[in-house]
């Protein structure tokens, strides 16, 4: 069990760590906005603690020096901790067994996760801005396997946040606000059907039936080209009822009343027949 009795030397506020869009560590206390100097290894340690929370010393040493013997990695960690606290005394909380970020360090990634969790709970209120979910990828240029794993997990979470926010705007009958949010999600992951569906919902809510059809057609073509599959039945259902309203059965001279599928766009003709 991780020891919760960890202390920093002081508890003065004012350290901000940004991991989205690139590394940035600043002291924004009463003295102003000053960059805190760090080495590459310091950054790796602080980023790991920011993303993973309190961590056992042994786990941190293994993460930072995976190819070193245990005793050597432990010694390297002790030296790194000393140098990190020299850079700023409030950066770390340290105990005999556990390491954590100092209590005064504010990190953007946990704040993003909390904002998405609040959206998922569907609590009333204005909610976060879309910019919070499009602040950039996690630590671009870092190639450590654990960073790449965290980066992909966070990217998926950002997409979920955009979709939840677009859905809230639609529920608030603000489709013009929902549309750019949904488009941002679809642009980030073009093969993500839930994002494409949100774009179509926004177009339909705004009365832009033609644009909704065009979006569906583009997505259908992309799926077919990339994966050889079609959009789901649920997605087709969004447009099926509207398609039937737009293309009602009509009498044709000398023939029974029929529904003329030939005038439907290709993917929607399939949707109507589903």
C-alpha positions in Angstrom: 0.0 0.0 0.0 1.3 3.5 -0.8 2.3 5.5 2.2 0.0 8.5 2.4 2.2 10.3 5.0 4.3 12.3 2.5 5.3 15.9 3.0 6.9 18.7 1.1 9.1 21.3 2.7 6.5 24.0 2.3 3.1 24.4 0.9 3.1 27.7 -0.9 0.8 27.9 -4.0 1.9 28.8 -7.4 3.4 26.0 -9.5 1.7 25.1 -12.8 2.7 22.1 -14.9 1.4 21.9 -18.4 1.8 18.6 -20.3 -0.7 19.2 -23.1 0.9 20.7 -26.2 4.4 20.5 -24.7 6.2 20.7 -21.4 5.8 23.9 -19.4 6.6 24.3 -15.7 6.2 27.8 -14.2 6.2 29.3 -10.8 3.3 31.8 -10.8 3.5 32.9 -7.1 3.6 36.4 -5.9 7.0 37.0 -7.5 5.6 36.6 -11.0 5.6 34.0 -13.8 9.0 32.3 -13.8 10.0 29.2 -15.6 11.4 26.5 -13.3 14.6 25.0 -14.8 14.5 21.2 -15.1 16.7 18.5 -16.7 15.3 15.8 -19.0 15.3 13.2 -16.2 13.5 15.6 -13.9 10.8 16.1 -16.5 10.3 12.4 -16.9 9.9 12.0 -13.1 7.5 14.9 -12.7 5.5 13.9 -15.8 5.2 10.3 -14.4 4.0 11.5 -11.1 1.5 14.0 -12.7 0.0 11.2 -14.8 0.2 8.3 -12.5 -0.2 9.9 -9.1 1.7 8.8 -5.9 4.2 6.1 -6.9 6.5 3.7 -4.9 10.1 4.6 -5.1 11.0 1.2 -6.6 8.4 1.6 -9.4 9.7 5.1 -10.2 13.3 4.0 -10.3 12.3 1.1 -12.6 10.3 3.4 -14.9 13.1 5.9 -15.3 16.0 3.4 -15.5 14.5 0.2 -16.8 17.9 -1.3 -17.9 19.8 -0.5 -14.7 20.3 -2.9 -11.7 17.9 -2.3 -8.8 20.5 -0.8 -6.5 22.0 1.5 -9.2 18.5 2.7 -10.2 17.7 3.4 -6.5 20.9 5.5 -6.1 20.1 7.4 -9.3 16.6 8.1 -8.0 18.0 9.5 -4.7 20.3 11.9 -6.6 17.5 12.9 -8.9 15.2 13.7 -5.9 17.8 15.9 -4.4 18.4 17.8 -7.6 14.7 18.2 -8.2 14.1 19.7 -4.8 17.0 22.0 -5.4 15.2 23.3 -8.5 12.1 24.1 -6.4 11.4 22.9 -2.9 7.6 22.5 -3.5 7.9 20.2 -6.6 7.8 16.9 -4.7 6.3 15.2 -1.7 8.7 12.5 -0.5 8.4 9.7 2.1 10.5 6.6 2.7 8.4 4.6 0.3 6.4 7.0 -1.8 6.8 9.9 -4.2 4.2 12.4 -5.3 3.9 15.9 -6.8 3.9 18.7 -4.3 0.5 19.8 -3.2 0.9 23.2 -4.7 1.6 21.9 -8.2 -1.4 22.4 -10.5 -1.4 20.0 -13.5 -3.6 20.4 -16.7 -4.2 16.7 -17.3 -6.0 15.9 -14.0 -8.1 19.0 -14.5 -9.1 17.8 -18.0 -10.1 14.4 -16.6 -12.2 16.1 -13.9 -14.0 18.3 -16.5 -14.9 15.2 -18.6 -16.1 13.4 -15.5 -18.4 16.3 -14.7 -19.8 16.3 -18.2 -20.4 12.5 -18.0 -22.4 13.1 -14.8 -24.7 15.4 -16.8 -24.7 18.0 -14.0 -26.4 21.3 -15.0 -24.2 24.3 -15.7 -22.2 25.9 -18.5 -19.6 23.2 -18.6 -16.1 23.5 -20.0 -15.1 25.2 -23.2 -14.2 23.0 -26.2 -10.7 24.6 -26.1 -10.0 22.5 -22.9 -10.3 19.4 -25.0 -8.2 20.6 -27.9 -5.2 21.9 -26.0 -2.8 19.6 -27.9 -1.5 16.1 -27.5 0.3 14.9 -24.4 4.0 15.6 -24.4 4.6 15.7 -28.1 8.0 14.3 -29.2 8.4 12.1 -26.1 9.0 8.6 -27.2 9.0 6.6 -24.0 6.5 3.6 -24.2 4.7 4.7 -21.0 4.2 8.2 -22.4 2.9 6.8 -25.7 0.4 4.7 -23.8 -0.8 7.7 -21.7 -0.9 9.8 -24.8 -3.3 7.5 -26.6 -5.5 7.0 -23.6 -5.8 10.8 -23.1 -6.5 11.3 -26.8 -9.4 9.0 -26.6 -10.6 10.8 -23.5 -10.4 14.1 -25.2 -12.6 12.8 -28.0 -15.1 11.6 -25.4 -15.1 15.0 -23.9 -15.8 16.7 -27.2 -18.7 14.4 -27.9 -20.1 14.9 -24.4 -19.9 18.6 -24.8 -21.5 18.6 -28.3 -24.3 16.4 -26.9 -24.9 18.9 -24.1 -25.1 21.8 -26.5 -27.6 19.8 -28.6 -29.6 19.1 -25.4 -29.6 22.8 -24.7 -30.9 23.5 -28.2 -27.7 25.2 -29.3 -26.8 23.2 -32.5 -24.7 26.0 -33.9 -22.4 25.6 -30.9 -22.5 21.8 -31.0 -21.5 21.6 -34.7 -17.9 23.0 -34.5 -17.3 20.9 -31.4 -18.5 17.8 -33.2 -16.5 18.6 -36.3 -13.3 19.0 -34.1 -13.9 15.4 -32.8 -14.5 14.1 -36.3 -11.4 15.8 -37.7 -9.3 14.3 -34.9 -10.5 10.7 -35.6 -12.3 10.5 -39.0 -13.2 6.8 -38.6 -14.9 7.4 -35.3 -18.6 6.8 -35.9 -19.8 8.4 -32.7 -18.1 11.7 -33.7 -19.5 11.6 -37.2 -22.9 10.8 -35.8 -22.7 13.9 -33.6 -21.9 16.0 -36.7 -25.0 14.7 -38.5 -27.2 15.3 -35.4 -26.0 18.9 -35.3 -26.8 19.4 -39.0 -30.2 17.9 -38.7 -31.0 20.1 -35.6 -30.1 23.1 -37.6 -32.3 22.0 -40.5 -29.4 21.3 -42.8 -30.6 18.0 -44.2 -28.4 18.2 -47.3 -25.3 18.7 -45.3 -26.3 15.9 -43.0 -26.6 13.6 -46.0 -23.3 14.7 -47.4 -21.5 14.0 -44.1 -23.1 10.6 -43.9 -22.0 9.9 -47.5 -18.4 11.0 -46.9 -18.2 8.8 -43.8 -19.7 5.8 -45.6 -17.2 6.2 -48.5 -14.3 6.5 -46.1 -15.4 3.4 -44.1 -15.7 1.4 -47.3 -12.4 2.6 -48.6 -10.4 2.1 -45.4 -12.1 -0.9 -43.8 -14.6 -2.4 -46.3 -17.5 -1.9 -43.9 -20.7 0.3 -43.7 -22.0 2.7 -41.1 -24.0 1.0 -38.3 -27.7 0.6 -38.4 -28.0 3.1 -35.5 -26.3 5.8 -37.6 -28.4 5.1 -40.6 -31.5 5.4 -38.4 -30.7 9.0 -37.9 -31.3 9.8 -41.5 -33.8 7.0 -42.5 -36.9 8.7 -41.2 -35.9 12.0 -42.7 -35.1 10.3 -46.0 -38.5 8.7 -46.1 -40.1 12.1 -45.4 -38.1 13.8 -48.2 -38.7 11.0 -50.7 -42.3 9.9 -50.2 -43.8 7.3 -52.5 -45.2 9.0 -55.6 -47.5 7.8 -58.4 -45.8 6.9 -61.6 -48.0 6.9 -64.8 -49.2 3.3 -65.5 -47.6 1.9 -62.4 -48.6 1.5 -58.7 -47.4 4.0 -56.2 -43.8 3.2 -55.3 -40.9 4.7 -53.5 -38.3 5.9 -56.0 -35.0 4.8 -54.6 -33.1 5.9 -57.7 -33.1 9.6 -56.6 -31.6 8.7 -53.2 -27.9 9.1 -52.6 -26.2 5.7 -52.6 -25.5 5.2 -48.9 -28.9 6.6 -47.9 -30.7 4.2 -50.3 -29.2 1.5 -48.2 -30.2 3.3 -45.0 -33.8 3.5 -46.1 -33.9 -0.2 -46.9 -32.3 -1.3 -43.6 
